[in-house]
Amino acid sequence: MSFGREHDLHKRRKGRNLGLGLVLIGFVGIMFGLTVVKVTEGQFAEALAGVSRSE
């Protein structure tokens, strides 16, 4: 069973879907980064190293 050639409409949709996927991945990355900074109160390196802050 052989498949026919891909229609031009499918090629355009594939390009749009890829672009939208990259935009969504970027958005998720920004939201994750902002969440990490907010939770660690800007002390990301210390939180990553396991240093606790004494207040």
mmCIF file of the N, C-alpha and C atoms, coordinates in Angstrom:
data_MODEL
# 
_entry.id   MODEL 
# 
loop_
_atom_site.group_PDB 
_atom_site.id 
_atom_site.type_symbol 
_atom_site.label_atom_id 
_atom_site.label_alt_id 
_atom_site.label_comp_id 
_atom_site.label_asym_id 
_atom_site.label_entity_id 
_atom_site.label_seq_id 
_atom_site.pdbx_PDB_ins_code 
_atom_site.Cartn_x 
_atom_site.Cartn_y 
_atom_site.Cartn_z 
_atom_site.occupancy 
_atom_site.B_iso_or_equiv 
_atom_site.pdbx_formal_charge 
_atom_site.auth_seq_id 
_atom_site.auth_comp_id 
_atom_site.auth_asym_id 
_atom_site.auth_atom_id 
_atom_site.pdbx_PDB_model_num 
ATOM 1   N N  . MET A 1 1  ? 0.853  -1.168 0.000  1.00 0.00 ? 1  MET A N  1 
ATOM 2   C CA . MET A 1 1  ? 0.000  0.000  0.000  1.00 0.00 ? 1  MET A CA 1 
ATOM 3   C C  . MET A 1 1  ? 0.897  1.228  0.000  1.00 0.00 ? 1  MET A C  1 
ATOM 4   N N  . SER A 1 2  ? 0.727  2.074  -0.987 1.00 0.00 ? 2  SER A N  1 
ATOM 5   C CA . SER A 1 2  ? 1.542  3.289  -1.045 1.00 0.00 ? 2  SER A CA 1 
ATOM 6   C C  . SER A 1 2  ? 0.648  4.495  -0.812 1.00 0.00 ? 2  SER A C  1 
ATOM 7   N N  . PHE A 1 3  ? 1.220  5.468  -0.167 1.00 0.00 ? 3  PHE A N  1 
ATOM 8   C CA . PHE A 1 3  ? 0.491  6.697  0.092  1.00 0.00 ? 3  PHE A CA 1 
ATOM 9   C C  . PHE A 1 3  ? 0.776  7.684  -1.027 1.00 0.00 ? 3  PHE A C  1 
ATOM 10  N N  . GLY A 1 4  ? -0.195 8.510  -1.332 1.00 0.00 ? 4  GLY A N  1 
ATOM 11  C CA . GLY A 1 4  ? -0.012 9.510  -2.377 1.00 0.00 ? 4  GLY A CA 1 
ATOM 12  C C  . GLY A 1 4  ? 0.844  10.670 -1.902 1.00 0.00 ? 4  GLY A C  1 
ATOM 13  N N  . ARG A 1 5  ? 1.112  11.577 -2.799 1.00 0.00 ? 5  ARG A N  1 
ATOM 14  C CA . ARG A 1 5  ? 1.900  12.744 -2.443 1.00 0.00 ? 5  ARG A CA 1 
ATOM 15  C C  . ARG A 1 5  ? 1.157  13.589 -1.411 1.00 0.00 ? 5  ARG A C  1 
ATOM 16  N N  . GLU A 1 6  ? 1.934  14.271 -0.588 1.00 0.00 ? 6  GLU A N  1 
ATOM 17  C CA . GLU A 1 6  ? 1.342  15.139 0.428  1.00 0.00 ? 6  GLU A CA 1 
ATOM 18  C C  . GLU A 1 6  ? 0.803  16.403 -0.251 1.00 0.00 ? 6  GLU A C  1 
ATOM 19  N N  . HIS A 1 7  ? -0.412 16.765 0.087  1.00 0.00 ? 7  HIS A N  1 
ATOM 20  C CA . HIS A 1 7  ? -1.037 17.934 -0.502 1.00 0.00 ? 7  HIS A CA 1 
ATOM 21  C C  . HIS A 1 7  ? -0.402 19.203 0.061  1.00 0.00 ? 7  HIS A C  1 
ATOM 22  N N  . ASP A 1 8  ? -0.439 20.274 -0.714 1.00 0.00 ? 8  ASP A N  1 
ATOM 23  C CA . ASP A 1 8  ? 0.164  21.543 -0.302 1.00 0.00 ? 8  ASP A CA 1 
ATOM 24  C C  . ASP A 1 8  ? -0.454 22.070 0.996  1.00 0.00 ? 8  ASP A C  1 
ATOM 25  N N  . LEU A 1 9  ? -1.736 21.828 1.184  1.00 0.00 ? 9  LEU A N  1 
ATOM 26  C CA . LEU A 1 9  ? -2.411 22.275 2.402  1.00 0.00 ? 9  LEU A CA 1 
ATOM 27  C C  . LEU A 1 9  ? -1.789 21.628 3.631  1.00 0.00 ? 9  LEU A C  1 
ATOM 28  N N  . HIS A 1 10 ? -1.442 20.351 3.536  1.00 0.00 ? 10 HIS A N  1 
ATOM 29  C CA . HIS A 1 10 ? -0.835 19.652 4.668  1.00 0.00 ? 10 HIS A CA 1 
ATOM 30  C C  . HIS A 1 10 ? 0.558  20.200 4.965  1.00 0.00 ? 10 HIS A C  1 
ATOM 31  N N  . LYS A 1 11 ? 1.293  20.563 3.937  1.00 0.00 ? 11 LYS A N  1 
ATOM 32  C CA . LYS A 1 11 ? 2.629  21.134 4.137  1.00 0.00 ? 11 LYS A CA 1 
ATOM 33  C C  . LYS A 1 11 ? 2.527  22.463 4.883  1.00 0.00 ? 11 LYS A C  1 
ATOM 34  N N  . ARG A 1 12 ? 1.570  23.296 4.489  1.00 0.00 ? 12 ARG A N  1 
ATOM 35  C CA . ARG A 1 12 ? 1.398  24.588 5.172  1.00 0.00 ? 12 ARG A CA 1 
ATOM 36  C C  . ARG A 1 12 ? 0.952  24.393 6.617  1.00 0.00 ? 12 ARG A C  1 
ATOM 37  N N  . ARG A 1 13 ? 0.044  23.460 6.834  1.00 0.00 ? 13 ARG A N  1 
ATOM 38  C CA . ARG A 1 13 ? -0.417 23.203 8.205  1.00 0.00 ? 13 ARG A CA 1 
ATOM 39  C C  . ARG A 1 13 ? 0.720  22.692 9.077  1.00 0.00 ? 13 ARG A C  1 
ATOM 40  N N  . LYS A 1 14 ? 1.574  21.835 8.520  1.00 0.00 ? 14 LYS A N  1 
ATOM 41  C CA . LYS A 1 14 ? 2.701  21.297 9.271  1.00 0.00 ? 14 LYS A CA 1 
ATOM 42  C C  . LYS A 1 14 ? 3.632  22.434 9.699  1.00 0.00 ? 14 LYS A C  1 
ATOM 43  N N  . GLY A 1 15 ? 3.869  23.388 8.811  1.00 0.00 ? 15 GLY A N  1 
ATOM 44  C CA . GLY A 1 15 ? 4.706  24.533 9.144  1.00 0.00 ? 15 GLY A CA 1 
ATOM 45  C C  . GLY A 1 15 ? 4.088  25.398 10.234 1.00 0.00 ? 15 GLY A C  1 
ATOM 46  N N  . ARG A 1 16 ? 2.798  25.628 10.130 1.00 0.00 ? 16 ARG A N  1 
ATOM 47  C CA . ARG A 1 16 ? 2.105  26.426 11.151 1.00 0.00 ? 16 ARG A CA 1 
ATOM 48  C C  . ARG A 1 16 ? 2.089  25.708 12.492 1.00 0.00 ? 16 ARG A C  1 
ATOM 49  N N  . ASN A 1 17 ? 1.847  24.399 12.449 1.00 0.00 ? 17 ASN A N  1 
ATOM 50  C CA . ASN A 1 17 ? 1.820  23.629 13.695 1.00 0.00 ? 17 ASN A CA 1 
ATOM 51  C C  . ASN A 1 17 ? 3.183  23.635 14.365 1.00 0.00 ? 17 ASN A C  1 
ATOM 52  N N  . LEU A 1 18 ? 4.231  23.519 13.581 1.00 0.00 ? 18 LEU A N  1 
ATOM 53  C CA . LEU A 1 18 ? 5.580  23.557 14.130 1.00 0.00 ? 18 LEU A CA 1 
ATOM 54  C C  . LEU A 1 18 ? 5.855  24.919 14.767 1.00 0.00 ? 18 LEU A C  1 
ATOM 55  N N  . GLY A 1 19 ? 5.482  25.980 14.088 1.00 0.00 ? 19 GLY A N  1 
ATOM 56  C CA . GLY A 1 19 ? 5.668  27.328 14.635 1.00 0.00 ? 19 GLY A CA 1 
ATOM 57  C C  . GLY A 1 19 ? 4.888  27.520 15.920 1.00 0.00 ? 19 GLY A C  1 
ATOM 58  N N  . LEU A 1 20 ? 3.646  27.097 15.929 1.00 0.00 ? 20 LEU A N  1 
ATOM 59  C CA . LEU A 1 20 ? 2.819  27.238 17.122 1.00 0.00 ? 20 LEU A CA 1 
ATOM 60  C C  . LEU A 1 20 ? 3.368  26.398 18.265 1.00 0.00 ? 20 LEU A C  1 
ATOM 61  N N  . GLY A 1 21 ? 3.857  25.214 17.956 1.00 0.00 ? 21 GLY A N  1 
ATOM 62  C CA . GLY A 1 21 ? 4.456  24.367 18.983 1.00 0.00 ? 21 GLY A CA 1 
ATOM 63  C C  . GLY A 1 21 ? 5.674  25.031 19.617 1.00 0.00 ? 21 GLY A C  1 
ATOM 64  N N  . LEU A 1 22 ? 6.512  25.651 18.790 1.00 0.00 ? 22 LEU A N  1 
ATOM 65  C CA . LEU A 1 22 ? 7.688  26.348 19.320 1.00 0.00 ? 22 LEU A CA 1 
ATOM 66  C C  . LEU A 1 22 ? 7.291  27.534 20.195 1.00 0.00 ? 22 LEU A C  1 
ATOM 67  N N  . VAL A 1 23 ? 6.262  28.263 19.778 1.00 0.00 ? 23 VAL A N  1 
ATOM 68  C CA . VAL A 1 23 ? 5.781  29.391 20.585 1.00 0.00 ? 23 VAL A CA 1 
ATOM 69  C C  . VAL A 1 23 ? 5.255  28.893 21.926 1.00 0.00 ? 23 VAL A C  1 
ATOM 70  N N  . LEU A 1 24 ? 4.494  27.806 21.927 1.00 0.00 ? 24 LEU A N  1 
ATOM 71  C CA . LEU A 1 24 ? 3.954  27.263 23.173 1.00 0.00 ? 24 LEU A CA 1 
ATOM 72  C C  . LEU A 1 24 ? 5.059  26.758 24.094 1.00 0.00 ? 24 LEU A C  1 
ATOM 73  N N  . ILE A 1 25 ? 6.073  26.105 23.522 1.00 0.00 ? 25 ILE A N  1 
ATOM 74  C CA . ILE A 1 25 ? 7.199  25.639 24.332 1.00 0.00 ? 25 ILE A CA 1 
ATOM 75  C C  . ILE A 1 25 ? 7.931  26.826 24.952 1.00 0.00 ? 25 ILE A C  1 
ATOM 76  N N  . GLY A 1 26 ? 8.096  27.893 24.176 1.00 0.00 ? 26 GLY A N  1 
ATOM 77  C CA . GLY A 1 26 ? 8.727  29.098 24.706 1.00 0.00 ? 26 GLY A CA 1 
ATOM 78  C C  . GLY A 1 26 ? 7.917  29.710 25.832 1.00 0.00 ? 26 GLY A C  1 
ATOM 79  N N  . PHE A 1 27 ? 6.596  29.755 25.672 1.00 0.00 ? 27 PHE A N  1 
ATOM 80  C CA . PHE A 1 27 ? 5.721  30.311 26.703 1.00 0.00 ? 27 PHE A CA 1 
ATOM 81  C C  . PHE A 1 27 ? 5.801  29.489 27.987 1.00 0.00 ? 27 PHE A C  1 
ATOM 82  N N  . VAL A 1 28 ? 5.771  28.175 27.846 1.00 0.00 ? 28 VAL A N  1 
ATOM 83  C CA . VAL A 1 28 ? 5.875  27.305 29.017 1.00 0.00 ? 28 VAL A CA 1 
ATOM 84  C C  . VAL A 1 28 ? 7.224  27.508 29.699 1.00 0.00 ? 28 VAL A C  1 
ATOM 85  N N  . GLY A 1 29 ? 8.278  27.658 28.920 1.00 0.00 ? 29 GLY A N  1 
ATOM 86  C CA . GLY A 1 29 ? 9.602  27.900 29.482 1.00 0.00 ? 29 GLY A CA 1 
ATOM 87  C C  . GLY A 1 29 ? 9.668  29.202 30.266 1.00 0.00 ? 29 GLY A C  1 
ATOM 88  N N  . ILE A 1 30 ? 9.061  30.242 29.736 1.00 0.00 ? 30 ILE A N  1 
ATOM 89  C CA . ILE A 1 30 ? 9.036  31.532 30.442 1.00 0.00 ? 30 ILE A CA 1 
ATOM 90  C C  . ILE A 1 30 ? 8.246  31.412 31.738 1.00 0.00 ? 30 ILE A C  1 
ATOM 91  N N  . MET A 1 31 ? 7.087  30.762 31.695 1.00 0.00 ? 31 MET A N  1 
ATOM 92  C CA . MET A 1 31 ? 6.273  30.606 32.899 1.00 0.00 ? 31 MET A CA 1 
ATOM 93  C C  . MET A 1 31 ? 7.015  29.776 33.951 1.00 0.00 ? 31 MET A C  1 
ATOM 94  N N  . PHE A 1 32 ? 7.709  28.722 33.527 1.00 0.00 ? 32 PHE A N  1 
ATOM 95  C CA . PHE A 1 32 ? 8.472  27.897 34.461 1.00 0.00 ? 32 PHE A CA 1 
ATOM 96  C C  . PHE A 1 32 ? 9.591  28.719 35.091 1.00 0.00 ? 32 PHE A C  1 
ATOM 97  N N  . GLY A 1 33 ? 10.298 29.482 34.267 1.00 0.00 ? 33 GLY A N  1 
ATOM 98  C CA . GLY A 1 33 ? 11.381 30.318 34.784 1.00 0.00 ? 33 GLY A CA 1 
ATOM 99  C C  . GLY A 1 33 ? 10.886 31.342 35.788 1.00 0.00 ? 33 GLY A C  1 
ATOM 100 N N  . LEU A 1 34 ? 9.788  32.002 35.474 1.00 0.00 ? 34 LEU A N  1 
ATOM 101 C CA . LEU A 1 34 ? 9.229  32.985 36.402 1.00 0.00 ? 34 LEU A CA 1 
ATOM 102 C C  . LEU A 1 34 ? 8.793  32.320 37.713 1.00 0.00 ? 34 LEU A C  1 
ATOM 103 N N  . THR A 1 35 ? 8.220  31.130 37.619 1.00 0.00 ? 35 THR A N  1 
ATOM 104 C CA . THR A 1 35 ? 7.794  30.412 38.817 1.00 0.00 ? 35 THR A CA 1 
ATOM 105 C C  . THR A 1 35 ? 8.990  30.045 39.684 1.00 0.00 ? 35 THR A C  1 
ATOM 106 N N  . VAL A 1 36 ? 10.049 29.563 39.070 1.00 0.00 ? 36 VAL A N  1 
ATOM 107 C CA . VAL A 1 36 ? 11.249 29.195 39.830 1.00 0.00 ? 36 VAL A CA 1 
ATOM 108 C C  . VAL A 1 36 ? 11.827 30.417 40.527 1.00 0.00 ? 36 VAL A C  1 
ATOM 109 N N  . VAL A 1 37 ? 11.908 31.532 39.834 1.00 0.00 ? 37 VAL A N  1 
ATOM 110 C CA . VAL A 1 37 ? 12.455 32.753 40.433 1.00 0.00 ? 37 VAL A CA 1 
ATOM 111 C C  . VAL A 1 37 ? 11.573 33.226 41.582 1.00 0.00 ? 37 VAL A C  1 
ATOM 112 N N  . LYS A 1 38 ? 10.248 33.156 41.396 1.00 0.00 ? 38 LYS A N  1 
ATOM 113 C CA . LYS A 1 38 ? 9.355  33.610 42.458 1.00 0.00 ? 38 LYS A CA 1 
ATOM 114 C C  . LYS A 1 38 ? 9.441  32.702 43.687 1.00 0.00 ? 38 LYS A C  1 
ATOM 115 N N  . VAL A 1 39 ? 9.491  31.402 43.489 1.00 0.00 ? 39 VAL A N  1 
ATOM 116 C CA . VAL A 1 39 ? 9.546  30.468 44.611 1.00 0.00 ? 39 VAL A CA 1 
ATOM 117 C C  . VAL A 1 39 ? 10.867 30.591 45.357 1.00 0.00 ? 39 VAL A C  1 
ATOM 118 N N  . THR A 1 40 ? 11.959 30.763 44.631 1.00 0.00 ? 40 THR A N  1 
ATOM 119 C CA . THR A 1 40 ? 13.269 30.855 45.277 1.00 0.00 ? 40 THR A CA 1 
ATOM 120 C C  . THR A 1 40 ? 13.604 32.283 45.687 1.00 0.00 ? 40 THR A C  1 
ATOM 121 N N  . GLU A 1 41 ? 12.698 33.201 45.468 1.00 0.00 ? 41 GLU A N  1 
ATOM 122 C CA . GLU A 1 41 ? 12.869 34.619 45.825 1.00 0.00 ? 41 GLU A CA 1 
ATOM 123 C C  . GLU A 1 41 ? 14.135 35.203 45.214 1.00 0.00 ? 41 GLU A C  1 
ATOM 124 N N  . GLY A 1 42 ? 14.441 34.814 43.990 1.00 0.00 ? 42 GLY A N  1 
ATOM 125 C CA . GLY A 1 42 ? 15.579 35.361 43.279 1.00 0.00 ? 42 GLY A CA 1 
ATOM 126 C C  . GLY A 1 42 ? 16.904 34.742 43.661 1.00 0.00 ? 42 GLY A C  1 
ATOM 127 N N  . GLN A 1 43 ? 16.928 33.798 44.581 1.00 0.00 ? 43 GLN A N  1 
ATOM 128 C CA . GLN A 1 43 ? 18.159 33.154 45.036 1.00 0.00 ? 43 GLN A CA 1 
ATOM 129 C C  . GLN A 1 43 ? 18.270 31.765 44.407 1.00 0.00 ? 43 GLN A C  1 
ATOM 130 N N  . PHE A 1 44 ? 18.188 31.711 43.089 1.00 0.00 ? 44 PHE A N  1 
ATOM 131 C CA . PHE A 1 44 ? 18.148 30.441 42.384 1.00 0.00 ? 44 PHE A CA 1 
ATOM 132 C C  . PHE A 1 44 ? 19.421 29.635 42.586 1.00 0.00 ? 44 PHE A C  1 
ATOM 133 N N  . ALA A 1 45 ? 20.579 30.286 42.532 1.00 0.00 ? 45 ALA A N  1 
ATOM 134 C CA . ALA A 1 45 ? 21.847 29.557 42.676 1.00 0.00 ? 45 ALA A CA 1 
ATOM 135 C C  . ALA A 1 45 ? 21.959 28.936 44.067 1.00 0.00 ? 45 ALA A C  1 
ATOM 136 N N  . GLU A 1 46 ? 21.543 29.669 45.080 1.00 0.00 ? 46 GLU A N  1 
ATOM 137 C CA . GLU A 1 46 ? 21.593 29.139 46.444 1.00 0.00 ? 46 GLU A CA 1 
ATOM 138 C C  . GLU A 1 46 ? 20.614 27.985 46.612 1.00 0.00 ? 46 GLU A C  1 
ATOM 139 N N  . ALA A 1 47 ? 19.424 28.107 46.038 1.00 0.00 ? 47 ALA A N  1 
ATOM 140 C CA . ALA A 1 47 ? 18.432 27.053 46.136 1.00 0.00 ? 47 ALA A CA 1 
ATOM 141 C C  . ALA A 1 47 ? 18.915 25.808 45.408 1.00 0.00 ? 47 ALA A C  1 
ATOM 142 N N  . LEU A 1 48 ? 19.589 25.997 44.290 1.00 0.00 ? 48 LEU A N  1 
ATOM 143 C CA . LEU A 1 48 ? 20.111 24.873 43.523 1.00 0.00 ? 48 LEU A CA 1 
ATOM 144 C C  . LEU A 1 48 ? 21.223 24.177 44.298 1.00 0.00 ? 48 LEU A C  1 
ATOM 145 N N  . ALA A 1 49 ? 22.018 24.934 45.029 1.00 0.00 ? 49 ALA A N  1 
ATOM 146 C CA . ALA A 1 49 ? 23.123 24.365 45.812 1.00 0.00 ? 49 ALA A CA 1 
ATOM 147 C C  . ALA A 1 49 ? 22.639 23.784 47.131 1.00 0.00 ? 49 ALA A C  1 
ATOM 148 N N  . GLY A 1 50 ? 21.424 24.073 47.531 1.00 0.00 ? 50 GLY A N  1 
ATOM 149 C CA . GLY A 1 50 ? 20.876 23.547 48.766 1.00 0.00 ? 50 GLY A CA 1 
ATOM 150 C C  . GLY A 1 50 ? 21.211 24.377 49.982 1.00 0.00 ? 50 GLY A C  1 
ATOM 151 N N  . VAL A 1 51 ? 21.634 25.613 49.778 1.00 0.00 ? 51 VAL A N  1 
ATOM 152 C CA . VAL A 1 51 ? 21.961 26.501 50.890 1.00 0.00 ? 51 VAL A CA 1 
ATOM 153 C C  . VAL A 1 51 ? 20.666 27.089 51.421 1.00 0.00 ? 51 VAL A C  1 
ATOM 154 N N  . SER A 1 52 ? 20.449 26.967 52.729 1.00 0.00 ? 52 SER A N  1 
ATOM 155 C CA . SER A 1 52 ? 19.228 27.525 53.299 1.00 0.00 ? 52 SER A CA 1 
ATOM 156 C C  . SER A 1 52 ? 19.522 28.916 53.851 1.00 0.00 ? 52 SER A C  1 
ATOM 157 N N  . ARG A 1 53 ? 18.517 29.761 53.712 1.00 0.00 ? 53 ARG A N  1 
ATOM 158 C CA . ARG A 1 53 ? 18.644 31.139 54.222 1.00 0.00 ? 53 ARG A CA 1 
ATOM 159 C C  . ARG A 1 53 ? 18.140 31.195 55.652 1.00 0.00 ? 53 ARG A C  1 
ATOM 160 N N  . SER A 1 54 ? 18.875 31.827 56.521 1.00 0.00 ? 54 SER A N  1 
ATOM 161 C CA . SER A 1 54 ? 18.415 32.016 57.896 1.00 0.00 ? 54 SER A CA 1 
ATOM 162 C C  . SER A 1 54 ? 17.988 33.468 58.048 1.00 0.00 ? 54 SER A C  1 
ATOM 163 N N  . GLU A 1 55 ? 16.740 33.639 58.466 1.00 0.00 ? 55 GLU A N  1 
ATOM 164 C CA . GLU A 1 55 ? 16.208 35.008 58.591 1.00 0.00 ? 55 GLU A CA 1 
ATOM 165 C C  . GLU A 1 55 ? 16.009 35.346 60.050 1.00 0.00 ? 55 GLU A C  1 
# 
